[in-house]
Amino acid sequence: MAAAAPVSPLAPKSFAKLPPVEGVRLAAGAAGIRYKGRTDVLLAVFDKGATVAGVFTTSKCPSAPVDWCRENLQRGRARALVVNSGNANAFTGQAGREAAELTAKLAARAVGADEEEIFLASTGVIGEPLDATKFEGVLDKLAAKAKPDGWLDAACAIMTTDTFPKVATATAMIDGVAVTINGMAKGAGMIAPNMATMLSYVFTDAAISAEALQKLLSKAVKGTFNSVTVDSDTSTSDTLMLFATGAAEGRGQKKAKKAGGKSLRDFAEKLESVLLDLAQQVARDGEGARKFIEVRVTGAENDKAAKKIAFSIANSPLVKTAAAGEDANWGRVVMAVGKAGEKADRDLLSVWFGDVRVAHHGRRDPDYEEAAASAVMKQDKIVIRADLGLAKGAATVWTCDLTKEYVAINGDYRS
């Protein structure tokens, strides 16, 4: 395997310190799936069980673990989560299904649960058989040593081409009771919205039914994980899961059975903030990234059109390479708006780089100064805004630039 890439210059200066979540124990270990000298498997244990919700890839070639989770999610109950890195267990046929079944069997034995209460995920190379016998004994040891802390170690265990672990936390109030929301994610390449665009796991001690949890998660993903892109490629393994242990019920929280209503309003807002934090960290760790880019589209025919246009800009290799080269080439933004296939009027369109308006009503802005626009492009974070001047549709998405390092990383990925 190629040498690990240096930590992204867009990485956070420090990592959030995640507090324990009552009812969750974590452990990371080495099963030798592909990597040597590093952890490659995560086990999260819910000793008293947890309600669970999830969203998954829209790929028509999903991995075996995605199929496993989709089937078991209907029961709405979890006792453990197993995630391995180094092998995606995708496009592996019957052998892949058997590997998922064996992993679940070993995990169920380790934590004393039914196999249907085990959730799985695998990330790494597609098309390579996963030798699940390597989990034999490893999961038993992890179950025995799992502790309420160790969040950062767990986040490290699921990394592939990531250059830093991604974690976030928040505190929400439900019925006057404080509940914790902790999350972790992995993702750096093969990142495009169509569910959650990577692997992410969120844990809370809130008491919320599986039905309500699913509605909260499905709503929160729209403006967070489904609003980031690195390279427009949707993975076979994309998984986002939310586990609620219900421990807060013992502290006076009344179990929430429905997603609507005032009692869950703060929880919903804090959940979205955690997901957005994680999603933006994924974009900041885009393979080879040197620029974090926020694309804002306003004045579109409707919000759906605005989002499609925003992604047209964010996914454009020409826009992304211009950002990498610190070139204020606003013509490429105009191009991306025009090719999106949504309603647009050239003579109403305006474009900004940061606070600098570079194009207005179908031509270069009369007050445009190259030096001012170039100064914006030299920043670590670049905001690109396009106003179509048609209606009130608006959307914001996040991405990164496209550098030579992206090509090098993916050219060497299986080396």
C-alpha positions in Angstrom: 0.0 0.0 0.0 1.2 3.5 -0.8 2.5 5.6 2.1 -0.1 7.5 4.1 -0.8 11.0 2.8 0.2 13.9 5.1 -2.7 15.4 7.2 -4.9 17.7 5.2 -4.0 21.4 5.7 -7.8 21.9 6.1 -7.9 19.5 9.1 -9.2 21.0 12.4 -6.5 22.3 14.7 -7.8 20.1 17.5 -10.4 17.4 17.8 -13.6 17.6 19.7 -13.4 15.8 23.1 -16.4 13.4 23.0 -17.9 12.6 26.4 -19.3 9.1 27.2 -22.7 8.3 26.0 -24.5 6.2 28.6 -25.2 2.8 27.2 -22.4 2.8 24.6 -19.0 1.0 24.9 -16.4 1.2 22.2 -13.2 -0.7 21.3 -10.8 -0.7 18.3 -8.5 -3.4 17.3 -6.4 -5.0 14.5 -7.7 -7.9 12.5 -5.2 -7.7 9.7 -7.8 -7.2 7.0 -5.4 -5.3 4.8 -3.4 -2.8 6.8 -0.4 -3.7 8.9 0.5 -1.9 12.1 -2.8 -0.2 12.6 -6.3 -0.8 13.9 -8.8 -1.8 11.3 -11.9 -2.9 13.1 -14.4 -1.0 15.4 -16.9 -2.6 17.8 -19.6 -0.6 19.4 -21.6 -2.4 22.1 -25.0 -1.5 23.4 -25.4 -3.7 26.5 -29.0 -2.8 27.1 -29.8 -2.4 23.4 -30.6 0.7 21.4 -33.1 1.9 18.9 -31.6 2.4 15.4 -32.1 4.4 12.2 -30.1 4.4 9.0 -29.8 5.7 5.5 -27.8 4.0 2.8 -26.2 4.4 -0.6 -28.5 4.6 -3.6 -25.9 2.7 -5.6 -27.4 -0.2 -7.6 -24.3 -2.2 -6.7 -24.5 -2.0 -2.8 -22.1 -3.9 -0.6 -23.1 -7.0 1.4 -23.1 -5.1 4.7 -25.5 -2.5 3.3 -27.9 -5.3 2.3 -27.5 -6.8 5.8 -28.2 -3.5 7.5 -31.2 -2.7 5.4 -32.8 -6.0 6.2 -32.2 -5.8 9.9 -33.1 -2.1 10.2 -36.7 -3.0 9.9 -36.6 -4.5 13.4 -35.4 -1.1 14.8 -33.2 -2.6 17.5 -29.4 -2.9 17.9 -27.0 -4.6 20.3 -23.7 -4.0 18.4 -22.0 -2.4 15.4 -19.0 -3.8 13.6 -17.0 -1.7 11.1 -13.9 -2.8 9.3 -11.6 -0.8 7.0 -9.3 -2.2 4.3 -12.0 -4.2 2.4 -15.4 -3.0 1.3 -16.9 -6.5 1.0 -18.6 -5.1 -2.1 -19.2 -6.9 -5.4 -18.1 -10.1 -3.7 -21.2 -12.3 -4.5 -22.2 -15.1 -2.3 -18.9 -15.1 -0.6 -19.6 -11.5 0.5 -22.9 -12.5 1.9 -21.4 -15.3 3.8 -18.7 -13.1 5.2 -21.3 -10.6 6.4 -23.2 -13.5 8.1 -20.1 -14.9 9.7 -19.1 -11.4 11.0 -22.6 -11.0 12.5 -22.4 -14.4 14.0 -19.1 -13.8 15.7 -20.2 -10.4 17.0 -23.5 -11.8 18.3 -21.5 -14.4 20.2 -19.1 -11.8 21.6 -21.8 -9.6 23.0 -24.5 -12.2 23.8 -27.1 -11.0 21.2 -29.1 -12.2 18.2 -27.4 -11.9 14.8 -30.3 -9.7 13.7 -29.3 -7.1 16.3 -25.8 -6.7 14.8 -25.1 -4.0 12.3 -22.2 -4.1 9.9 -20.1 -1.9 7.6 -17.0 -2.4 5.5 -14.9 0.1 3.7 -11.9 -0.2 1.4 -11.2 -1.9 -1.8 -14.2 -3.1 -3.9 -14.2 -6.6 -5.4 -11.8 -8.3 -3.0 -13.2 -11.2 -0.9 -13.3 -10.4 2.8 -11.9 -13.1 5.1 -14.2 -12.8 8.0 -12.5 -15.6 9.9 -9.9 -12.9 10.8 -12.5 -11.6 13.2 -12.5 -14.8 15.1 -11.3 -14.1 18.7 -10.7 -10.4 17.8 -14.4 -9.4 18.4 -14.5 -11.4 21.7 -11.5 -9.4 23.0 -12.9 -6.1 21.8 -16.3 -6.8 23.5 -14.4 -7.6 26.8 -12.3 -4.4 26.7 -14.8 -2.0 25.2 -15.2 1.2 27.3 -17.4 4.3 27.3 -14.5 6.5 26.1 -12.0 5.9 23.2 -14.1 7.7 20.6 -11.0 9.0 18.7 -9.5 5.6 18.5 -12.7 4.2 17.1 -12.8 7.0 14.5 -9.2 6.1 13.5 -10.0 2.5 13.0 -12.5 3.1 10.2 -10.2 5.4 8.2 -8.9 4.5 4.7 -7.5 7.3 2.6 -8.6 9.8 5.3 -5.8 11.9 6.7 -7.5 12.6 10.1 -10.3 11.1 12.2 -13.6 13.0 12.0 -15.6 13.4 15.3 -18.2 15.8 16.6 -20.4 16.2 19.6 -23.3 18.3 20.9 -25.7 18.4 23.9 -29.4 18.7 23.4 -32.4 19.2 25.8 -35.4 16.9 25.8 -38.1 17.5 28.4 -35.6 19.5 30.5 -33.1 16.6 30.4 -29.7 17.0 28.8 -28.8 14.3 26.3 -25.5 13.8 24.4 -25.0 13.3 20.7 -21.7 12.0 19.6 -20.7 11.3 16.0 -17.8 10.0 13.9 -17.3 9.7 10.1 -14.9 8.5 7.5 -14.6 9.6 4.0 -12.1 11.4 1.7 -12.7 10.1 -1.8 -15.6 8.5 -3.7 -17.8 11.2 -2.1 -21.0 12.4 -3.7 -24.5 12.8 -2.3 -27.1 10.1 -2.7 -27.8 9.2 0.9 -24.8 9.9 3.1 -21.8 9.6 0.9 -19.4 7.8 3.3 -19.6 6.0 6.6 -20.9 7.8 9.7 -22.1 6.7 13.1 -24.0 8.8 15.6 -24.8 7.8 19.1 -27.1 9.4 21.7 -28.5 8.5 25.2 -31.8 10.0 24.3 -35.0 7.8 24.5 -36.5 7.9 21.0 -38.5 5.3 19.2 -37.0 3.8 16.0 -39.7 5.3 13.9 -39.1 8.8 15.2 -35.4 8.3 15.0 -35.6 7.4 11.3 -37.7 10.5 10.5 -35.2 12.7 12.3 -32.2 11.2 10.5 -33.8 11.2 7.1 -34.6 14.9 7.4 -31.3 15.9 8.9 -29.2 14.2 6.1 -30.7 16.4 3.3 -28.8 19.6 4.1 -25.7 17.9 5.6 -24.3 14.7 4.2 -26.4 15.0 1.1 -24.9 18.4 0.5 -21.3 17.5 0.2 -19.2 16.2 -2.7 -15.5 15.6 -3.3 -15.5 13.9 -6.7 -19.1 13.2 -7.7 -18.7 9.4 -7.1 -21.2 7.6 -4.9 -19.8 4.6 -3.0 -21.2 1.1 -2.9 -20.9 1.2 0.9 -22.3 4.6 2.0 -23.9 4.2 5.4 -25.1 6.6 8.1 -26.6 5.2 11.2 -28.0 6.7 14.4 -28.3 4.7 17.6 -30.3 5.8 20.7 -29.7 3.9 23.9 -32.6 5.4 25.8 -30.6 5.8 29.0 -31.9 9.4 29.4 -35.3 7.9 30.2 -33.8 6.9 33.6 -33.0 10.6 34.2 -36.6 11.8 33.6 -36.9 12.0 29.8 -40.2 10.8 28.5 -39.6 8.5 25.6 -40.3 10.3 22.3 -42.5 8.2 20.0 -43.1 10.7 17.3 -40.6 13.0 15.5 -42.8 16.1 15.4 -43.6 18.4 18.3 -41.6 20.8 20.5 -39.9 18.2 22.8 -37.6 17.1 20.0 -37.0 20.4 18.4 -33.7 21.1 20.1 -32.5 17.5 19.6 -33.3 17.8 15.8 -31.3 21.0 15.6 -28.3 19.6 17.5 -28.4 16.4 15.4 -28.2 18.4 12.2 -25.3 20.5 13.6 -23.4 17.3 14.4 -24.1 15.8 10.9 -23.1 19.1 9.2 -19.9 19.3 11.2 -19.0 15.8 10.1 -20.0 16.3 6.5 -17.9 19.4 6.2 -14.9 17.6 7.8 -15.3 15.0 5.0 -15.1 17.7 2.4 -12.1 19.3 4.2 -10.3 15.9 3.9 -11.1 15.4 0.3 -8.2 13.5 -1.3 -5.4 16.0 -2.0 -7.6 18.9 -1.0 -6.0 22.3 -0.3 -9.1 24.5 -0.6 -12.5 24.1 1.2 -15.2 25.5 -1.1 -18.7 26.6 -0.2 -21.1 27.0 -3.1 -24.2 29.1 -2.6 -26.9 29.4 -5.2 -29.8 31.9 -4.8 -32.5 33.2 -7.1 -33.2 29.9 -8.7 -36.6 28.7 -9.8 -36.9 26.5 -6.7 -34.8 24.9 -4.0 -34.4 21.7 -6.0 -33.1 23.5 -9.0 -30.8 25.6 -6.8 -29.2 22.4 -5.4 -28.8 20.9 -8.8 -27.0 24.0 -10.0 -24.9 24.2 -6.9 -23.7 20.6 -7.4 -23.0 21.4 -11.1 -20.6 24.1 -9.9 -19.2 22.0 -7.0 -18.6 18.9 -9.2 -17.1 20.7 -12.1 -13.4 19.6 -12.6 -12.8 23.0 -14.3 -14.1 25.0 -11.3 -12.3 22.8 -8.9 -9.0 23.0 -10.7 -9.3 26.8 -11.0 -9.7 26.8 -7.2 -6.6 24.6 -6.9 -4.6 27.0 -9.1 -6.0 30.1 -7.2 -7.4 31.3 -10.6 -10.4 33.6 -10.4 -11.8 32.1 -13.6 -15.5 33.0 -13.1 -16.3 31.9 -16.7 -16.1 28.3 -15.4 -18.9 29.1 -12.9 -21.0 30.5 -15.7 -20.4 27.3 -17.7 -21.4 25.1 -14.7 -24.7 27.1 -14.2 -25.5 26.8 -17.9 -24.9 23.1 -18.2 -27.0 22.2 -15.1 -30.2 21.8 -17.1 -32.2 24.1 -14.9 -33.9 27.3 -15.8 -31.4 30.2 -16.1 -31.2 33.5 -17.8 -27.7 34.6 -18.9 -28.7 38.3 -18.6 -29.9 38.0 -15.0 -27.0 35.9 -13.7 -24.5 37.3 -11.2 -21.4 35.6 -9.7 -19.3 36.3 -6.6 -16.0 35.0 -5.3 -16.2 35.8 -1.6 -17.5 39.4 -1.4 -16.1 40.3 -4.8 -18.8 40.4 -7.5 -17.1 39.3 -10.7 -20.0 39.0 -13.1 -23.3 40.8 -13.2 -26.3 40.6 -15.6 -24.7 38.7 -18.4 -21.2 40.3 -18.4 -18.1 41.0 -16.4 -18.9 43.3 -13.4 -18.0 46.9 -14.4 -16.1 47.3 -11.1 -14.3 44.0 -11.4 -10.7 44.0 -10.2 -8.6 40.9 -10.9 -6.4 41.5 -7.8 -9.4 41.5 -5.4 -10.8 38.2 -6.9 -7.4 36.6 -6.9 -6.9 37.5 -3.2 -10.1 35.5 -2.4 -8.8 32.5 -4.3 -5.7 32.4 -2.2 -7.7 31.7 1.0 -8.1 28.3 2.5 -11.9 28.7 2.3 -13.5 30.0 -0.9 -17.2 31.0 -1.1 -18.6 30.9 -4.6 -22.0 32.4 -5.0 -24.3 32.5 -8.0 -27.6 34.4 -8.1 -29.9 33.5 -11.0 -32.3 36.4 -10.4 -35.3 34.3 -11.2 -37.1 33.4 -8.0 -36.4 32.5 -4.4 -34.9 29.0 -4.8 -31.7 28.6 -2.7 -29.2 25.9 -1.7 -25.7 25.6 -0.3 -23.3 22.7 -0.9 -19.7 22.1 0.1 -16.7 20.6 -1.7 -13.0 21.0 -2.2 -10.5 21.7 -5.0 -9.1 19.1 -7.3 -5.3 18.8 -7.2 -2.5 16.6 -8.6 -2.5 14.8 -5.3 -6.0 13.5 -5.9 -4.8 11.8 -9.1 -1.7 10.4 -7.3 -3.7 9.1 -4.3 -6.2 7.3 -6.5 -3.6 6.1 -9.0 -1.7 4.4 -6.2 -4.7 3.3 -4.1 -4.2 -0.5 -4.7 -0.4 -0.3 -5.0 
